[in-house]
Amino acid sequence: MAEVHDFEQADGKLRRDLSVQQLLFISIGSIIGSGWLFAVLSAGAVAGPAVIVSWVLAAVLVSFMALNYAETGSMLPRSGGIARYCYLTHGGYLGFLLSWSMLLGGVTTVAIEALAVVQYSSGYVADWTGLELTAQGEDSSGLTALGRVVAVGAMLVFFVVNIAGIRFFARFNQWVSWWKLIIPVLTFLLLFVTFDGANFTSYGGFAPQGWGAMFNAIAVSGIVFAFQGFREGVNFGGESRNPQRDIFIATVGSVAICAVIYVLLQVAFVGALDWVAAGVSPGNWSALEGSAWANQPLYAALESSGAALLGAFGVFLLIDAVISPAGTGWIYLGDTARTFYGMALHGSLPSVFARVGERSRVPWLGMVACLVVGCAFFLPFPGWYKLIGFTSSTAVVTYLAAAPQLQVMRRAAPNAPRPFFLRGAGVVSPLGFLAASMILYWSGYEVLQGVVASVFVALPLYALYQGPRHGRVPSHVSTWLGAGFLFVWVATQVAGPLGFDTMPFPIFWTLSAVEVVAFTWALRRSCTTEGRREVDAAHWAIALTMALYLLSFYGAYGVADHPVLPFPWDSVVAAVLGLAAYYWAVGSGYVTQQLRASIPVEVPESATPSQLRENSHG
């Protein structure tokens, strides 16, 4: 297999039909999905009224990440770009790990939007037909068997919209996105009619769960998930008419517009919260996810007001409860198909996933894979509230690469055309990296269990597939090494907190860390010179993830009532770890052959990290 693909030729098969407005609306349409329907309740359950600050902080943090992507995306527009840029600056090992994480986040996002469609419509479906699509669990609502079948049907609709082609997709989505903008705005305006200021000061005050919960809410309650649509401006950028201008407008503009809407929605919802109607004791914020309002938070708030005008508008809200998550769902299905496409171009998946339909001009096989895998997540995660933390955090792992890859590209090609040049990158880049690493930490111990277990499956898969395919490691060695580590890793996770929980966490974590280190050492020894360089360039991401996992157990977001490192000291430690990892990540980047094939690199092929730094313009 050839080491360097002709990316321009491959991306050239994609139709460049998207206008700046259409690209902006793709980002807005993916931001305003199920997040606005459910996150106001889920986030309130975590942090109480202080969650308003969480929304503002999340918008700022996501903007730092988006700005780093805006420079890279406008300089080098690629379909599925977020999953592809790390291959160019840190090689195939890290590229495989982070694109795998992106794939997990994308597939589960499609699933969660289908869950939202079913969950929000379950109330009136039960009233009209007597069929129960959801059932109340111990702490939250989830889908019944029939509900899962209906959710699969919603996924099929997402697939049909995408397979029709990018031109139809963009025009259809543009009209849907206008609707998705108007309904949330009208919702918070009408909710202000029933506004009760006492909910902000009574029942434990503005931060009844403590200020640490305000940060936890960003990661686990759907807030950062709601803003993740900014990435669509980058991932669809290779199909825009003027990517150099359009990508920046779509990424940064979508976050700014939607942040205003989300903050006002949260304020209106807290003010409209009727504890009696929700069936929850006043001030028991954490019980909201299991309340009578859990399936239809905003509709329930409008209905409980008793005002005829609000009740009539509730019909439009119920219609939007299908349109908004469905609109986001079909965007993310197309987005995730482009992640499959990008991984295939870089040799991380079979080349068949890079095929683009002659008529539709979309990577259709990736859509089929996304459809099938997404439906499988309905089994372990049968409800929106159960899946949201995992979905958000797996995608955030990928965002760790945004700032380092910008800095590596600047060092490698300081004079390359940059239609959008990020001023103050010396400050914004580390802040963008810290935004991702801190959100990952704030997701908490219970979420990180699933994230670490599933994301690190990419390590043996690299040894089994991509490594030998690229000639980085002999196939007879990689097969035994990859299969052996995969078996041991899965067995350890099953024996640990995700399964039978047969060992104390310190022993479990130490065993997991030893397994990763031993595998990495053995893989590196077996690799070629280029393969060892790839493995070395990924150390920072593996080390940071494992360190944050350990810290999460002993910090404020662990399981102990009295953590060893209480808030805010645990977050201070996490920030120090994040900054150290950022400079490690920047220093470990190098000029790959694929980067040379993509931009006019200005350093020798054998350039060392110190020579790269000398080539930087600061």
C-alpha positions as CSV (number, residue, x, y, z in Angstrom):
1,M,0.0,0.0,0.0
2,A,1.3,3.5,-0.9
3,E,2.5,5.5,2.1
4,V,1.1,8.8,0.9
5,H,-2.4,9.1,-0.6
6,D,-3.4,11.7,-3.2
7,F,-5.7,13.5,-0.8
8,E,-6.5,16.3,-3.3
9,Q,-7.7,13.7,-5.9
10,A,-9.7,11.8,-3.3
11,D,-11.4,14.9,-1.9
12,G,-12.0,16.2,-5.4
13,K,-14.6,13.6,-5.9
14,L,-16.7,15.3,-3.2
15,R,-19.1,18.0,-4.6
16,R,-18.2,21.5,-3.5
17,D,-21.7,22.9,-3.4
18,L,-22.0,24.4,0.1
19,S,-22.4,28.2,0.4
20,V,-21.2,30.0,3.6
21,Q,-24.8,30.3,4.8
22,Q,-25.3,26.6,4.3
23,L,-22.1,25.7,6.0
24,L,-23.0,28.0,8.9
25,F,-26.5,26.4,9.1
26,I,-25.0,22.9,9.1
27,S,-23.1,23.9,12.3
28,I,-26.0,25.7,13.8
29,G,-28.3,22.8,12.9
30,S,-26.0,20.3,14.6
31,I,-25.6,22.5,17.7
32,I,-29.4,23.0,18.1
33,G,-30.5,19.4,18.4
34,S,-31.5,17.3,21.4
35,G,-29.2,19.4,23.6
36,W,-31.7,22.3,23.9
37,L,-34.5,19.9,24.6
38,F,-32.9,17.9,27.4
39,A,-29.8,19.7,28.6
40,V,-31.6,22.5,30.4
41,L,-33.1,19.9,32.8
42,S,-30.0,17.6,32.9
43,A,-27.6,20.4,33.6
44,G,-30.0,21.9,36.2
45,A,-30.0,18.5,38.0
46,V,-26.2,18.6,38.2
47,A,-25.6,22.2,39.2
48,G,-28.8,24.0,40.0
49,P,-29.1,27.7,38.9
50,A,-25.3,28.0,38.7
51,V,-25.6,26.0,35.4
52,I,-26.2,29.3,33.7
53,V,-22.5,30.1,34.3
54,S,-21.7,26.6,33.0
55,W,-23.2,27.5,29.6
56,V,-21.2,30.7,29.3
57,L,-18.0,29.0,30.3
58,A,-18.6,26.1,27.9
59,A,-19.1,28.6,25.0
60,V,-15.8,30.3,25.9
61,L,-14.0,27.0,26.1
62,V,-15.4,25.6,22.9
63,S,-14.5,28.9,21.2
64,F,-10.9,28.4,22.1
65,M,-10.9,25.0,20.5
66,A,-12.9,26.3,17.5
67,L,-10.4,29.1,16.8
68,N,-7.5,26.6,16.6
69,Y,-9.5,24.5,14.1
70,A,-10.5,27.6,12.2
71,E,-6.9,28.3,11.2
72,T,-6.1,24.7,10.3
73,G,-9.4,24.1,8.5
74,S,-9.2,27.2,6.4
75,M,-5.6,26.5,5.5
76,L,-6.1,22.8,4.7
77,P,-9.9,22.1,4.1
78,R,-10.6,18.4,4.2
79,S,-13.8,16.5,4.4
80,G,-13.7,14.8,7.9
81,G,-10.8,17.1,8.7
82,I,-11.0,17.0,12.5
83,A,-10.3,13.2,12.4
84,R,-7.5,13.6,9.8
85,Y,-5.3,16.5,10.8
86,C,-3.6,14.7,13.6
87,Y,-2.3,12.1,11.1
88,L,-0.5,14.9,9.3
89,T,1.3,16.3,12.4
90,H,1.8,13.3,14.7
91,G,1.6,10.2,12.5
92,G,-0.6,7.2,12.2
93,Y,-0.5,5.9,15.7
94,L,-2.0,9.0,17.3
95,G,-4.1,9.6,14.2
96,F,-5.7,6.1,14.7
97,L,-6.3,6.6,18.4
98,L,-7.9,10.1,18.1
99,S,-9.9,9.3,15.0
100,W,-11.2,6.1,16.7
101,S,-12.3,8.3,19.6
102,M,-14.0,10.7,17.2
103,L,-15.7,7.8,15.6
104,L,-17.1,6.6,18.9
105,G,-18.3,10.1,19.7
106,G,-19.9,10.6,16.3
107,V,-21.7,7.2,16.2
108,T,-23.1,7.7,19.6
109,T,-24.2,11.2,18.8
110,V,-26.4,9.9,15.9
111,A,-27.8,7.3,18.3
112,I,-28.5,9.9,21.0
113,E,-30.4,12.1,18.6
114,A,-32.6,9.2,17.6
115,L,-33.1,8.5,21.3
116,A,-34.2,12.1,21.8
117,V,-36.8,11.9,19.0
118,V,-38.4,8.8,20.6
119,Q,-38.1,10.0,24.2
120,Y,-39.7,13.4,23.7
121,S,-42.5,12.0,21.6
122,S,-43.3,9.1,24.0
123,G,-45.8,11.1,26.0
124,Y,-48.3,11.9,23.2
125,V,-47.7,8.5,21.5
126,A,-48.8,6.9,24.7
127,D,-51.9,9.2,24.9
128,W,-52.9,8.6,21.3
129,T,-52.1,4.9,20.9
130,G,-51.5,3.4,24.3
131,L,-48.1,2.3,23.2
132,E,-45.3,2.8,25.7
133,L,-42.0,3.9,24.1
134,T,-40.3,4.7,27.4
135,A,-40.2,3.3,30.9
136,Q,-39.1,5.0,34.1
137,G,-36.0,3.5,35.7
138,E,-34.5,4.0,39.1
139,D,-32.9,7.3,38.3
140,S,-33.9,8.3,34.7
141,S,-36.2,7.3,31.8
142,G,-35.2,4.9,29.1
143,L,-36.6,3.2,26.0
144,T,-38.7,0.1,26.0
145,A,-38.2,-2.6,23.3
146,L,-40.7,-0.9,21.1
147,G,-39.0,2.4,21.7
148,R,-35.7,0.9,20.5
149,V,-37.4,-0.3,17.3
150,V,-38.8,3.2,16.6
151,A,-35.4,4.7,17.3
152,V,-33.9,2.4,14.6
153,G,-36.6,3.8,12.3
154,A,-35.4,7.3,13.1
155,M,-31.8,6.3,12.2
156,L,-33.1,5.1,8.8
157,V,-34.6,8.5,8.1
158,F,-31.2,10.1,8.9
159,F,-29.6,7.7,6.4
160,V,-32.1,8.5,3.6
161,V,-31.6,12.3,3.9
162,N,-27.8,11.9,3.6
163,I,-27.8,9.4,0.8
164,A,-29.8,11.8,-1.3
165,G,-26.5,13.8,-1.7
166,I,-24.8,16.9,-0.3
167,R,-26.8,19.4,-2.5
168,F,-30.2,18.1,-1.3
169,F,-28.8,17.7,2.2
170,A,-27.6,21.3,2.4
171,R,-30.8,22.9,1.1
172,F,-33.1,20.7,3.2
173,N,-31.0,21.3,6.3
174,Q,-31.0,25.1,5.7
175,W,-34.8,25.3,5.9
176,V,-34.9,22.9,8.9
177,S,-32.3,25.0,10.7
178,W,-34.3,28.2,10.3
179,W,-37.1,26.4,12.1
180,K,-34.7,25.1,14.7
181,L,-33.6,28.7,15.4
182,I,-37.0,30.2,15.7
183,I,-38.6,27.7,18.0
184,P,-36.0,27.9,20.8
185,V,-36.2,31.7,20.7
186,L,-40.0,31.7,21.0
187,T,-39.7,29.0,23.8
188,F,-37.6,31.1,26.1
189,L,-39.6,34.2,25.4
190,L,-42.8,32.5,26.4
191,L,-41.3,30.8,29.4
192,F,-40.5,34.2,30.9
193,V,-44.2,34.7,31.4
194,T,-44.1,32.2,34.3
195,F,-40.7,33.3,35.6
196,D,-40.1,32.8,39.3
197,G,-37.0,34.4,40.7
198,A,-37.2,32.4,43.9
199,N,-35.8,29.4,42.1
200,F,-32.5,31.2,41.8
201,T,-32.0,32.1,45.4
202,S,-34.1,29.7,47.5
203,Y,-33.6,25.9,47.9
204,G,-29.9,26.1,48.6
205,G,-29.0,29.3,46.8
206,F,-27.5,29.9,43.4
207,A,-25.1,27.0,43.6
208,P,-26.9,24.4,45.8
209,Q,-24.6,21.5,44.6
210,G,-21.4,23.5,45.1
211,W,-19.3,25.4,42.6
212,G,-17.5,22.2,41.5
213,A,-20.8,20.9,40.1
214,M,-20.9,23.9,37.8
215,F,-17.8,22.5,36.0
216,N,-19.0,18.9,36.1
217,A,-22.3,20.0,34.4
218,I,-20.3,21.3,31.4
219,A,-19.0,17.8,30.7
220,V,-21.7,15.3,31.7
221,S,-25.1,17.0,31.3
222,G,-25.2,17.8,27.6
223,I,-23.7,21.3,27.6
224,V,-20.4,20.6,25.8
225,F,-22.3,18.1,23.7
226,A,-24.7,20.8,22.6
227,F,-21.8,23.0,21.4
228,Q,-20.0,20.2,19.5
229,G,-21.7,21.1,16.3
230,F,-19.0,23.7,15.7
231,R,-16.9,21.0,14.2
232,E,-19.2,20.5,11.3
233,G,-17.9,23.7,9.7
234,V,-14.5,21.9,9.6
235,N,-15.7,18.4,8.7
236,F,-17.8,19.6,5.8
237,G,-15.3,22.4,4.9
238,G,-13.9,20.3,2.0
239,E,-17.3,20.6,0.3
240,S,-17.8,24.3,0.6
241,R,-17.4,26.8,-2.3
242,N,-14.9,29.1,-0.4
243,P,-13.5,27.1,2.5
244,Q,-10.9,29.7,3.4
245,R,-13.6,32.1,4.4
246,D,-16.5,29.9,5.2
247,I,-14.9,27.6,7.7
248,F,-14.1,30.4,10.1
249,I,-17.6,31.9,9.9
250,A,-19.2,28.5,10.4
251,T,-17.1,27.4,13.4
252,V,-17.0,30.6,15.4
253,G,-20.3,32.1,14.3
254,S,-22.3,29.0,15.2
255,V,-21.0,28.9,18.7
256,A,-21.7,32.6,19.3
257,I,-25.2,32.5,18.0
258,C,-26.2,29.4,19.8
259,A,-24.6,30.4,23.1
260,V,-27.0,33.3,23.4
261,I,-30.0,31.1,22.8
262,Y,-28.8,28.4,25.2
263,V,-28.1,30.8,28.1
264,L,-31.5,32.5,27.8
265,L,-33.2,29.1,27.6
266,Q,-31.6,27.9,30.8
267,V,-32.5,31.1,32.6
268,A,-36.1,30.8,31.4
269,F,-36.3,27.1,32.4
270,V,-35.0,27.6,35.9
271,G,-37.4,30.5,36.4
272,A,-40.3,28.4,35.1
273,L,-39.5,25.3,37.1
274,D,-42.7,24.2,39.0
275,W,-41.5,21.7,41.7
276,V,-45.0,20.4,42.4
277,A,-45.8,19.8,38.8
278,A,-42.5,18.0,38.3
279,G,-43.2,15.7,41.2
280,V,-40.0,16.7,43.0
281,S,-39.5,18.1,46.5
282,P,-38.6,21.8,46.2
283,G,-34.8,22.2,46.0
284,N,-34.1,18.6,45.1
285,W,-32.3,19.5,41.9
286,S,-30.6,16.1,41.5
287,A,-34.0,14.3,41.3
288,L,-35.0,16.2,38.1
289,E,-33.7,13.5,35.8
290,G,-36.1,11.0,37.3
291,S,-39.0,13.5,37.5
292,A,-42.3,13.7,35.7
293,W,-40.7,16.3,33.5
294,A,-37.7,14.2,32.4
295,N,-39.0,13.1,29.0
296,Q,-40.4,16.5,27.9
297,P,-38.7,19.2,30.1
298,L,-39.6,22.4,28.1
299,Y,-43.0,21.2,27.0
300,A,-43.8,20.2,30.6
301,A,-42.8,23.7,31.7
302,L,-45.1,25.3,29.2
303,E,-48.0,23.0,29.9
304,S,-47.8,23.4,33.7
305,S,-48.2,27.2,33.4
306,G,-51.9,26.8,32.6
307,A,-51.8,29.7,30.1
308,A,-53.7,29.0,26.9
309,L,-51.1,30.7,24.7
310,L,-48.3,28.7,26.2
311,G,-50.3,25.4,25.9
312,A,-51.0,26.2,22.2
313,F,-47.4,26.8,21.5
314,G,-46.5,23.5,23.1
315,V,-47.8,21.8,20.0
316,F,-45.1,23.5,17.9
317,L,-42.6,22.5,20.6
318,L,-43.6,18.9,20.3
319,I,-43.2,19.1,16.5
320,D,-39.7,20.6,17.0
321,A,-38.9,17.8,19.4
322,V,-38.8,15.6,16.4
323,I,-37.3,18.1,13.9
324,S,-34.5,19.4,16.0
325,P,-32.8,16.1,17.1
326,A,-33.6,14.6,13.7
327,G,-31.9,17.5,12.0
328,T,-28.9,17.1,14.2
329,G,-29.0,13.3,13.8
330,W,-28.8,13.4,10.0
331,I,-26.0,16.0,10.1
332,Y,-24.0,13.8,12.5
333,L,-24.6,10.7,10.4
334,G,-23.1,12.5,7.4
335,D,-20.3,13.8,9.7
336,T,-19.4,10.4,11.0
337,A,-19.5,8.9,7.5
338,R,-16.8,11.5,6.7
339,T,-14.8,10.3,9.7
340,F,-14.9,6.8,8.2
341,Y,-13.9,8.3,4.9
342,G,-11.0,10.2,6.4
343,M,-9.7,7.2,8.4
344,A,-9.9,5.1,5.2
345,L,-7.8,7.6,3.3
346,H,-5.2,7.4,5.9
347,G,-5.2,3.6,5.9
348,S,-6.9,3.2,9.3
349,L,-9.9,1.4,7.8
350,P,-10.3,-0.6,4.6
351,S,-10.2,1.6,1.5
352,V,-13.8,0.7,0.6
353,F,-14.9,3.3,3.2
354,A,-13.2,6.0,1.1
355,R,-15.4,5.3,-1.9
356,V,-17.7,8.1,-2.9
357,G,-21.0,7.4,-4.7
358,E,-20.9,8.5,-8.4
359,R,-24.4,10.0,-8.2
360,S,-24.8,11.1,-4.6
361,R,-21.1,12.1,-4.2
362,V,-21.2,11.1,-0.5
363,P,-19.2,8.3,1.3
364,W,-22.2,6.0,1.5
365,L,-20.6,3.0,3.0
366,G,-19.5,5.0,6.1
367,M,-23.2,6.0,6.5
368,V,-24.2,2.3,6.5
369,A,-21.5,1.5,9.1
370,C,-22.7,4.5,11.2
371,L,-26.3,3.3,11.0
372,V,-25.5,-0.2,12.1
373,V,-23.1,0.6,14.9
374,G,-25.2,3.5,16.2
375,C,-28.2,1.2,16.6
376,A,-26.1,-1.2,18.7
377,F,-25.7,1.5,21.3
378,F,-29.4,1.4,22.1
379,L,-28.8,-1.8,24.1
380,P,-26.4,-0.6,26.8
381,F,-27.6,3.0,26.7
382,P,-31.4,3.0,26.3
383,G,-31.9,6.7,27.2
384,W,-30.6,10.2,26.5
385,Y,-29.5,10.8,30.1
386,K,-27.6,7.5,30.2
387,L,-25.6,8.1,27.0
388,I,-24.8,11.8,27.1
389,G,-21.7,11.8,29.2
390,F,-20.0,9.0,27.2
391,T,-20.9,10.7,23.9
392,S,-19.5,14.1,24.9
393,S,-16.2,12.9,26.4
394,T,-15.1,10.5,23.7
395,A,-15.3,13.3,21.1
396,V,-13.4,15.7,23.5
397,V,-10.5,13.3,23.5
398,T,-10.1,14.1,19.8
399,Y,-10.2,17.8,20.4
400,L,-7.0,17.6,22.4
401,A,-5.1,17.6,19.1
402,A,-6.5,20.9,17.8
403,A,-3.9,23.3,19.3
404,P,-0.8,21.0,18.9
405,Q,-1.4,20.4,15.3
406,L,-1.8,24.1,14.6
407,Q,1.6,24.7,16.2
408,V,3.3,21.9,14.3
409,M,1.9,23.1,11.0
410,R,3.2,26.6,11.8
411,R,6.6,25.3,12.5
412,A,6.7,23.1,9.4
413,A,5.3,25.7,7.0
414,P,5.4,29.2,8.5
415,N,4.9,30.9,5.1
416,A,2.1,28.7,3.8
417,P,-1.1,30.7,2.9
418,R,-3.4,31.0,5.9
419,P,-6.6,32.7,5.0
420,F,-7.4,32.9,8.7
421,F,-4.4,33.5,10.9
422,L,-5.0,33.0,14.7
423,R,-3.5,36.0,16.4
424,G,-2.3,35.4,19.9
425,A,-1.9,31.7,19.3
426,G,0.8,31.5,21.9
427,V,-2.0,32.1,24.4
428,V,-5.1,30.8,22.6
429,S,-3.5,27.4,21.7
430,P,-2.7,26.3,25.2
431,L,-6.1,27.6,26.4
432,G,-7.7,25.5,23.6
433,F,-5.8,22.4,24.8
434,L,-6.7,23.1,28.4
435,A,-10.4,23.5,27.4
436,A,-10.4,20.0,26.0
437,S,-8.3,18.4,28.8
438,M,-10.3,20.1,31.6
439,I,-13.7,19.1,30.1
440,L,-12.3,15.6,29.9
441,Y,-11.4,15.7,33.6
442,W,-14.7,17.3,34.6
443,S,-16.6,14.5,33.0
444,G,-15.8,12.5,36.2
445,Y,-14.7,9.1,37.2
446,E,-17.8,7.2,36.2
447,V,-17.8,8.5,32.7
448,L,-14.0,8.1,32.3
449,Q,-14.3,4.4,33.1
450,G,-16.2,3.9,29.8
451,V,-14.1,6.4,27.8
452,V,-10.7,4.9,28.7
453,A,-11.9,1.4,28.2
454,S,-13.3,2.0,24.8
455,V,-10.9,4.5,23.4
456,F,-7.8,2.5,24.3
457,V,-9.2,-0.4,22.2
458,A,-7.7,1.6,19.4
459,L,-4.2,0.6,20.5
460,P,-4.3,-3.1,19.7
461,L,-6.4,-2.4,16.6
462,Y,-3.6,-0.3,15.3
463,A,-1.2,-3.2,15.8
464,L,-3.6,-5.6,14.2
465,Y,-4.5,-3.5,11.1
466,Q,-2.9,-0.1,10.4
467,G,0.6,-0.8,11.7
468,P,1.3,-3.8,9.5
469,R,-0.6,-2.3,6.6
470,H,1.8,0.6,6.5
471,G,4.8,-1.5,7.1
472,R,5.4,0.0,10.5
473,V,5.6,-3.4,12.2
474,P,5.9,-7.0,10.9
475,S,2.5,-8.6,10.6
476,H,3.6,-11.8,12.4
477,V,4.6,-9.8,15.4
478,S,1.7,-7.3,15.3
479,T,-0.9,-10.1,15.1
480,W,0.2,-11.8,18.3
481,L,0.9,-8.5,20.1
482,G,-2.4,-6.8,19.2
483,A,-4.5,-9.9,19.8
484,G,-2.8,-10.5,23.1
485,F,-3.2,-7.0,24.4
486,L,-6.8,-6.8,23.2
487,F,-7.7,-9.9,25.2
488,V,-5.9,-8.8,28.3
489,W,-7.3,-5.3,28.1
490,V,-10.9,-6.4,27.7
491,A,-10.5,-9.0,30.5
492,T,-9.1,-6.4,32.9
493,Q,-11.9,-3.9,32.1
494,V,-14.5,-6.6,32.7
495,A,-12.9,-7.6,36.0
496,G,-12.7,-3.9,36.9
497,P,-15.4,-1.2,37.6
498,L,-17.2,-1.7,34.3
499,G,-17.9,-5.4,35.0
500,F,-17.6,-7.5,38.1
501,D,-15.6,-4.9,40.0
502,T,-13.4,-7.5,41.6
503,M,-10.5,-5.3,42.6
504,P,-9.9,-2.0,44.3
505,F,-9.5,0.9,41.9
506,P,-5.8,1.6,42.7
507,I,-4.9,-2.0,41.8
508,F,-7.1,-1.9,38.7
509,W,-5.7,1.4,37.5
510,T,-2.1,0.2,38.1
511,L,-2.7,-3.0,36.3
512,S,-4.3,-1.2,33.3
513,A,-1.4,1.3,33.2
514,V,1.2,-1.5,33.3
515,E,-0.6,-3.3,30.4
516,V,-0.6,-0.1,28.3
517,V,3.1,0.6,29.0
518,A,4.1,-3.0,28.3
519,F,2.2,-3.0,25.1
520,T,3.6,0.3,24.0
521,W,7.2,-0.8,24.8
522,A,6.7,-4.1,22.9
523,L,5.1,-2.3,19.9
524,R,7.9,0.3,19.8
525,R,10.6,-2.4,19.9
526,S,9.0,-4.2,17.0
527,C,8.5,-1.1,14.8
528,T,10.6,0.3,12.0
529,T,12.3,3.7,12.6
530,E,9.2,5.6,11.2
531,G,7.0,3.4,13.3
532,R,8.9,4.2,16.5
533,R,8.5,7.9,15.6
534,E,4.8,7.5,15.3
535,V,4.6,5.7,18.6
536,D,6.7,8.3,20.4
537,A,4.4,11.1,19.1
538,A,1.4,9.6,20.8
539,H,2.8,9.1,24.3
540,W,1.4,12.4,25.6
541,A,-2.2,11.6,24.8
542,I,-2.1,8.2,26.4
543,A,-0.3,9.5,29.5
544,L,-2.6,12.4,30.0
545,T,-5.8,10.3,29.6
546,M,-4.5,7.7,32.2
547,A,-3.4,10.5,34.6
548,L,-6.7,12.3,34.4
549,Y,-8.5,8.9,35.0
550,L,-6.5,8.3,38.2
551,L,-7.0,11.9,39.4
552,S,-10.8,11.6,38.7
553,F,-11.1,8.8,41.3
554,Y,-9.4,10.8,44.1
555,G,-10.8,14.2,43.1
556,A,-14.1,16.0,43.5
557,Y,-15.7,14.1,40.7
558,G,-15.0,10.6,42.0
559,V,-17.1,8.4,44.2
560,A,-15.8,9.3,47.7
561,D,-17.9,11.6,49.9
562,H,-14.7,13.2,51.1
563,P,-12.2,13.2,48.2
564,V,-8.5,13.2,48.8
565,L,-8.2,16.2,46.5
566,P,-11.4,18.4,46.9
567,F,-12.5,21.1,44.5
568,P,-10.8,23.3,43.4
569,W,-7.4,21.7,44.1
570,D,-8.2,18.7,41.9
571,S,-8.9,21.0,39.0
572,V,-5.7,22.9,39.6
573,V,-3.7,19.6,39.4
574,A,-5.7,18.7,36.3
575,A,-4.8,22.0,34.7
576,V,-1.1,21.5,35.5
577,L,-1.2,18.1,33.9
578,G,-2.9,19.6,30.9
579,L,-0.4,22.3,30.4
580,A,2.5,19.8,30.7
581,A,0.8,17.6,28.1
582,Y,0.3,20.5,25.7
583,Y,3.9,21.4,25.5
584,W,4.8,17.7,25.3
585,A,2.3,17.3,22.4
586,V,3.7,20.3,20.5
587,G,7.2,19.1,21.0
588,S,6.4,15.5,19.8
589,G,4.8,16.6,16.5
590,Y,6.9,16.2,13.3
591,V,6.7,16.6,9.6
592,T,5.1,13.4,8.3
593,Q,5.1,12.4,4.7
594,Q,1.4,13.0,4.5
595,L,1.9,16.6,5.7
596,R,4.5,17.1,3.0
597,A,2.0,15.9,0.5
598,S,-0.6,18.4,1.7
599,I,1.2,21.7,2.2
600,P,4.5,23.3,1.0
601,V,6.7,22.2,4.0
602,E,9.8,24.4,4.5
603,V,12.0,22.2,6.6
604,P,14.3,19.2,5.7
605,E,12.7,15.8,5.7
606,S,15.1,14.8,8.5
607,A,14.3,17.8,10.7
608,T,14.6,17.3,14.4
609,P,12.1,18.9,16.9
610,S,14.7,21.6,17.8
611,Q,15.1,22.4,14.1
612,L,11.3,22.7,13.8
613,R,11.2,25.1,16.7
614,E,13.9,27.2,15.0
615,N,11.8,27.3,11.9
616,S,8.8,28.7,13.7
617,H,7.8,32.3,13.4
618,G,6.5,32.4,17.0
